[in-house]
Amino acid sequence: MLFIEYPKCTTCQKAKKWLDTNGIEYTDRHIKEANPTYEELKVWHAISKLPLHKFFNTSGQLYRSMQLKDKLASMSEEEQLHLLATDGMLVKRPIIVKDDMILIGFKPDIWEKLK
């Protein structure tokens, strides 16, 4: 299982603690140092069946400074995926990638599936 995080993110810290407390093994990946690629994002989006906007870190400074709230609606999915792949700070985190399951953000009740 892959755990993608930004270590300074408090939500990611809570998620990591939850994984450790529940004895769930994972491979850690720093989202800023190893940004998800276009190919990874495309696969994860398909597996997740979530709207693509759910992959954006809408509370992030970069998202706000780029005024993406107003721009995403006019962008194609391909353009959005390529944009996400440019900077890990645009991507919502944490992300869990496990087999055919993608979890975005930390919601303990949903993460129970990992046990």
Buried (B, 14 or more C-beta within 10 A) or exposed (E): BBBBBBEEBEBBBEBBEBBEEEEBEBEEBEBBEEBBEBEBBBBBBEEBEEEBEEBBBEEBEBBEEBEBEEEBEEBEEEEBBBBBBEBBBBBBBBBBBBEEEBBBBBEEEEBEEBE
